[in-house]
């Protein structure tokens, strides 16, 4: 059994975790089985490692704030005829400790040792901090 790995992806068009939750509640963001899907251009070469317990970590305005477990990868052909990768996600969005990230395009692999920890269960219902404040606190080492 291989050690798992995660993906890191910018949550384009979303400023907060609640924006992602709202988007994934729409029919357009879900596959035929009702699970949330994120479509990306490139197919990850490390598929087996991703599906062996990996998550998609979401970056909001330069800060990792949430993750979702990846369930499977599916081929999707767009209206333009181009074959893409659909990442089928667990519907549970798990908030994480804030971790700043520089801008990047596409997605990146994220080693488990570099992934931010999940928020404590007691803190998951706390009001979300604005991403800019969460990033500033994370840079200072405040969790």
N, C-alpha and C positions, 0 to 999 in steps of 0.2 A: 504494500500500500504506500502510495506517495504521500509526502507531506503537502498539505494544502497551501494554497496561495490565494490572495485576494486581488480584486481589481479596484482601482481608484478612478473616479469619473467625476467631471464637473457636472453639477446639476444646473444646466443651462436654462435660463428663464425663471429660476426659482431663487428667491432671496432667503427663504426660511424653510425649515422642515415641513411646516404646515402647507406650504405651496406644493411640495412634492406629494403630500398626502392628498391634497385636493385634486391634483392632476391624476394620480393613480386611481382615484375613485371614479374617473370617467370611463365610459365604454371604449373610447379611442385608445386609452393607455393599457387596455387589457386584451389578452389573447382569447381564443375561442373557449378555453377552459375557465375563463374568468380571472386568471392570475395576471398580475402586472408584468408587462414586458417592456424592456428597453432595447431598442434596435440601434445597432452600431455598424459602421461600415466594415471593419476588419474582424476576422474570426481569430480569437485567441489561440495561439499555438499550444498553450499549457492547459488545454481543456480539462484533462483528467485531474490535474492539481486543483483547478478552480472548483470542480464539481465534487471534490473530496472534502467539503466543509468550508469552502471559500464564500466570501461575501463581496458584494459590491458596496464600496464605501463612497458616499456622496459628499462632494465638496460644494459648499454654499459660500459664495463671495470670498473665496480664499481660505475657507475653514472646513475641515471635515467635521460634520455634526451628526451623521447618521449612517446606518448600513442596512443592507437587506441580504439575506442568504440567497445564493444562486442555486436554483433547482435544476436547470438544464439549459442547453443552447440549442436553438432551432434555426434552420435556414429560412430566410424570408426574401422573397423577390419583390422589389419595389415596382411601382407603376412604370418606372424608367427601365425596367428589365434587369437592373443590377441586383446581384445576390448579396444579401447582408446577413449579419448575425443577430438573432433575437435572443436576448438574455432573459430567461423566464425567472421571475423573482418570487420569493416568499412574500405574501402581502404584509407581513409584520415589518414595520419600519422601526428599527432599534436605534435609539439615540445614543451617541457616543460622547466621550469627553471631547472638547474642542481641540483640534490640532491644525495649526496653520499649514497651508500648502501654497506654493507659488503656482501661478497660472501655467497651464499646459494644454495641449490639444489632444483630442482622442481620449484614450484611457492608458493607465499605467498599471503594471503589476505592483502589488504591495505585499511585502513579507509579513507574516504574522507578528514577528517581533517589532515591526514598525507601525502596526495598526493601533489606533487609540482604543482604550478600554471602553466597554459599554458603561453607560451611566448606571449608577447604583439604582436599584428598583425604587428606593425611597425618593430619588430625585427625578424620576422620569415624568412625574406629573407636575413638576415645577414649571413656572412660566419660562419659556425659552428666552435666552438672552439674544439681543440683536447680534448677527454674525460679526460685525466689526468689534463689538465689545468682547465677544467670546474669543476672537483672535487675539486681541490685546491681552486678555487675561492668560490665554494659553502661552503666549510669548513670555509672560512673566513667571510662568510655572504654576499659576493658580488653577486649580481644577474645580 
